[in-house]
Amino acid sequence: MNTMSMTDIELGKRARKLYEQLQRKVETPENIGKLIVMDVESGDYEIDELGIEASQRLQLRHPGATLYAFRIGYKTVESFGGVLERMAP
């Protein structure tokens, strides 16, 4: 991490709060299923089909940033051997 030191729990809480602030803006029909990658320190974010591309764009603007990702409209980012579960609208 950068100079800011956070526990995993603090990081998750901060990311969830940031996502909740952005939720109405980003949960549009064209974004459902895409990844939102957020810089939890600045609040800046990118949305893309692939998290790596969104992460790279954020890292260019904020080198060393602490990033956190959510799949827009879903409870989890990835599923291993299962099905992604949608969040209630």
Buried (B, 14 or more C-beta within 10 A) or exposed (E): EEEEEBEEEEBEEBBEEBBEEBBEEBBEEEBBEBBBBBBBBEEBBBBBEEBEEBBEBBBEEBEEBBBBBBBBBBEEBEEEEEEEEEBEE
